[in-house]
């Protein structure tokens, strides 16, 4: 049976991380659809989903052949590096060191680049739009798959992690289909901050499990790691935050 104290963080981490990736993929697919219509964008998206599904069917069963401790240690280290990268960037954005992620600007940039490419190859415009959507779905989808495996592998959490990811992708698809605009109001930096905290916490936990460490409190140790990484991220942002310039009167 799943322990809620472990399943809930798994669902939350997979949902938040997948939401970020799904928003980024949708922004690119929408740019392709805006330029060439929904048909080539939908074809590229469908092909991307098909490629991801085939990869899961082919390579998914191989996870069962890997010894559990090696799997936990490998995924734990990768997850820790992945999470710390997100947390670092989110902290720097919160501190004003690097600019916030702007889906409207990304949409405009992709649209401009794609428009230039399609103008040079008018006859293959639909093909370029479909390829653009395909690449977005595959690249962002692979990150979602990695997150689900990293969060769920090892302790029977694949189902809750998969449900979290599926809920996020479904939410983006439904909202995006209704508004037909880049989802710029999604608090992406806040999500990335939270995801960085969660993934880093899971990374430490799984690495320890792979090394045979018996964590005090067992699954409850995850909550301690979450608090520690959250505090570290907030403290780091506060330490490097740029002061707001005074306005001359």
Secondary structure, 3 states (H helix, E strand, C coil): CCCHHHHHHHHHHHHHHHHHHHHHHHHHHHHHHHHHCHHHHHHHHHHHHHHHHHHHHHHHHHHHHCCHHHHHHHHHHHHHHHHHHHHHHHHHHHCCCCCCCCHHHHHHHHHHHHHHHHHHCHHHHHHHHHHHHHHHHHHHHHHHHHHHHHHHCCCCCHHHHHHHHHHHHHHHHHHHHHHCCCCCCCCHHHHHHHHHHHHHHHHHHHHHHHCCCCCCCHHHHHHHHHHHHHHHHHHHHHHHCCCCCCCCC
